Amino acid sequence: MTDFVDGLYPYRHDSRTYRAIEDAPRSRAEVLDEVRRMATAEDAKGAAGRVSGSLYSGDHEHYAYLAEVFGQFAHANILQRDMYPSATKFEAEIIAMTIDLLHGDSGQGACGVITSGGSESLITALYTYREQAAGGRAVTRPNVVIPVTAHVALDKGAHWLGIEVRHAPLQPDYRADPAAMAALIDENTIALFGSAANYPHGLIDPIEELGELARSHGIGLHVDGCLGGFLLPWIEQLGYDVPRWDFRVRGVTSISADTHKYGYALKGTSTLLYSSPELRRHQYFTYPNWPGGLYLSPGFAGSRSGGLVASTWAAMVTTGADGYRAAAADIMSTAGKIRAGVDAIDGIEVIGDPTFLVAFQAAPDTSDDGPIDIYLVNDALIAAGWRLNSLQLPAALHFCVTRPNTAEGIAERFVDDLRSAVDYAKRNRGATAESGAMYGFGGTPGGDEAINGLMVAVLDAMHAVAPED
Ligand SMILES: Cc1ncc(COP(=O)(O)O)c(C=O)c1O
């Protein structure tokens, strides 16, 4: 734990630590140099293609170009549309292009909003369905039914919004179980959620069945395409078998798809799409009686930077369908090699039938030895320079393949290192692994200890200035 917390402050000795704004301004050149050094050091691992997820494009020319576009409007507050009408163009066209990609029909009412990321899209969807049910059906004790693999932002948002979350177990193939979800629905259920694809295992839930289930109860179905929304359509176009999950499915009433993931935009945007403007209207907030003026706001944010929507729009139109398809082809080829590699290694097995994200766990072992500890495998992978995502319930790891991982030789090298890592876990059966399963961290402060108090201490540490010696 101490090592982990120390790791949060690598600059405490070679960079000035500020605890107050100093009188003398520092030179811009000096500060830029310091920030550049940090960025270069921190980007090195991702640039080497050894990180799962996190960096989606990896192309620094692309990033530099987007940063230039961002710079044109970085300072602009697009709440002020009279000053920045370009924001309306950028936002509306981002939404229109995404609706088209996901087979919605703007002519039939499909519409959407831009949010700051996947979590905000999911939490906003929760809010929308809560407001819809409160108005139309007078639901005062709302609940949502979600598979256990649905993104945890839903649990966070439901906690904030006073919505009960009913977690349904999975089918044996690790996808959502419509029957288990059906059993949890009651008159206070405001919506169902499914994923395409889910974060833990990269699997696409049976959205067609969930759509029918939602329809039969007269409620909405949100599909979380935050991760897969900008990748699965291209994979399908390339001829891979992708079950239907978007607006072609009857019963799908909203979809989230993150531009800042496989849309290859800068961090800070996602789309939330609705099947109708009536549904979208439930997320709007208006208040006419404030001394500050008539207040109208589409979502959580107040002021927003115009740089984000301009650069997201630029990412989409400069990548183009050809660029997205080419990237998807490389990603699928790399994921295929990783999956075949996992299949060929004794002691581990792939979870479900994934596309671009390969999750794997210890294979059952009926001998006296028992299954290996997958976190020991992660320890060895970390030592070899890899950063996978570790999971729990069941203990597993996943490799979410992105463009930096598609470079020549990376998949082969990973499979070699994975084989050695599994051997390491076999040789060290019974040892305590150093890594565990904390979301958002590659190495973690010990799986067994990962309980609330510890997690709160980590959050405190993440918000603290580097401690004095
Ligand atoms: C399926 C899924 N939904 C939602 C999110 C949350 O997205 P964000 O981190 O942009 O808030 C993620 C993040 O990885 C995800 O994979």
The ligand as a Tripos MOL2 file, in Angstrom:
@<TRIPOS>MOLECULE
LIG
   16    16     1     0     0
SMALL
NO_CHARGES

@<TRIPOS>ATOM
      1 C1        -18.8360   -0.0780  -21.4810 C.3       1 LIG1
      2 C2        -18.4070    1.2000  -20.8050 C.ar      1 LIG1
      3 N1        -19.3440    2.0610  -20.3860 N.ar      1 LIG1
      4 C3        -19.0100    3.2110  -19.7620 C.ar      1 LIG1
      5 C4        -17.7090    3.5370  -19.5400 C.ar      1 LIG1
      6 C5        -17.3850    4.8030  -18.8040 C.3       1 LIG1
      7 O1        -16.7840    5.7030  -19.6660 O.3       1 LIG1
      8 P1        -15.9740    6.9780  -19.1350 P.3       1 LIG1
      9 O2        -14.7090    6.4190  -18.5390 O.co2     1 LIG1
     10 O3        -15.7480    7.7600  -20.3830 O.co2     1 LIG1
     11 O4        -16.7830    7.6880  -18.1410 O.co2     1 LIG1
     12 C6        -16.7000    2.6700  -19.9740 C.ar      1 LIG1
     13 C7        -15.2950    2.9760  -19.7290 C.2       1 LIG1
     14 O5        -14.4040    2.2400  -20.0670 O.2       1 LIG1
     15 C8        -17.0610    1.4660  -20.6140 C.ar      1 LIG1
     16 O6        -16.1390    0.5870  -21.0300 O.3       1 LIG1
@<TRIPOS>BOND
     1     1     2 1
     2     2     3 ar
     3     2    15 ar
     4     3     4 ar
     5     4     5 ar
     6     5     6 1
     7     5    12 ar
     8     6     7 1
     9     7     8 1
    10     8     9 2
    11     8    10 1
    12     8    11 1
    13    12    13 1
    14    12    15 ar
    15    13    14 2
    16    15    16 1
@<TRIPOS>SUBSTRUCTURE
     1 LIG1         1 GROUP 0 **** ****
